[in-house]
Amino acid sequence: MSTINETFDKLRVQILEGSTSVLELANEYGLEDGFICYFMILNPDHEKYDNNVSNLEMDYSMISAGYCDTKAGFIEDLGEVGRLGFFQEHISEDKIREVLQDVLFDVIKVS
């Protein structure tokens, strides 16, 4: 199984949607300086996937970007997905884990 850092580095071009940096991608989404960005590996086949991700988007104003298949090894048969979450307000990894629950395999802050 790849670590989340290895997965991010390996898929950086795809995750950044062709941008050269997280800042450039954030600007393309209309975000100003001061945003926080997390890379998350998620289980798209979990029954609460849509609901929990929507809660993060609605309740914490997350802007999703960089959606991709990761094949990081958390689920051998079904696979998992990576996604960037941009936030204008401070949110902790612990809060992300609390909202996403078992939908989340791992999360790191990226810049």
C-alpha positions in Angstrom: 0.0 0.0 0.0 1.3 3.5 -0.9 1.4 6.2 1.7 -0.8 9.2 1.1 2.3 11.3 0.4 3.5 8.9 -2.2 0.1 8.8 -3.8 -0.1 12.6 -3.9 3.3 12.9 -5.5 2.7 10.1 -8.0 -0.6 11.6 -9.1 0.3 15.3 -8.7 -0.3 16.3 -12.3 -3.7 14.6 -12.4 -4.8 15.9 -9.0 -3.8 19.4 -9.9 -5.8 19.2 -13.1 -2.9 20.4 -15.2 -2.0 23.4 -12.9 1.5 23.8 -11.8 0.7 24.2 -8.1 -2.1 24.0 -5.5 -2.2 27.8 -5.5 -2.7 28.0 -9.2 -5.5 25.5 -9.1 -7.1 27.3 -6.2 -7.0 30.6 -8.2 -8.7 28.8 -11.1 -11.5 27.9 -8.7 -11.8 31.5 -7.6 -10.2 31.1 -4.2 -8.2 33.9 -2.6 -5.1 33.6 -0.5 -5.6 32.2 2.9 -7.3 29.0 1.8 -6.5 25.6 3.3 -6.2 22.5 1.1 -6.3 18.9 2.0 -5.7 15.8 -0.2 -8.1 13.0 0.8 -8.3 9.3 -0.2 -11.9 8.2 0.0 -14.0 5.1 -0.4 -16.5 5.9 -3.2 -18.3 2.6 -2.7 -19.2 3.3 0.9 -22.9 3.8 1.5 -22.4 7.2 3.1 -19.9 8.5 0.5 -22.3 11.0 -1.2 -23.9 12.1 2.1 -20.7 12.6 4.1 -18.8 14.4 1.3 -21.9 16.6 0.6 -21.9 17.5 4.4 -18.3 18.6 4.2 -19.1 20.7 1.1 -22.3 22.2 2.5 -21.5 22.6 6.2 -17.9 23.6 5.8 -17.9 25.2 2.4 -15.5 22.7 0.9 -14.7 23.2 -2.8 -13.8 19.8 -4.3 -11.2 19.5 -7.0 -8.6 17.0 -8.4 -10.9 13.9 -8.4 -9.0 10.9 -9.5 -8.6 7.1 -9.1 -5.7 6.5 -6.7 -5.1 2.7 -6.6 -3.2 3.3 -3.4 -4.1 -0.1 -2.0 -6.7 0.7 0.7 -9.2 -1.5 -1.2 -7.9 -4.1 -3.6 -11.0 -5.0 -5.5 -13.0 -1.8 -5.6 -10.4 0.9 -5.6 -10.5 4.3 -4.0 -10.5 7.9 -5.1 -8.5 11.0 -4.3 -9.9 14.5 -4.0 -8.6 17.9 -3.0 -10.7 19.8 -0.6 -10.3 23.6 -0.5 -11.5 25.6 2.5 -11.5 29.3 3.1 -12.0 28.9 6.8 -9.7 26.9 9.1 -10.7 23.2 9.4 -8.7 20.5 11.1 -7.9 17.1 9.9 -9.7 15.8 13.0 -12.9 17.6 11.9 -12.6 16.2 8.4 -12.2 12.7 9.9 -15.3 13.3 12.1 -17.5 14.5 9.2 -16.3 11.8 6.6 -16.1 9.0 9.1 -15.4 5.6 7.5 -15.6 7.1 4.0 -12.1 8.6 4.6 -9.0 6.4 4.4 -6.5 9.1 4.9 -6.0 12.9 4.7 -3.0 15.3 4.5 -2.7 19.0 4.3 -1.1 20.1 1.0 0.2 23.4 -0.3 
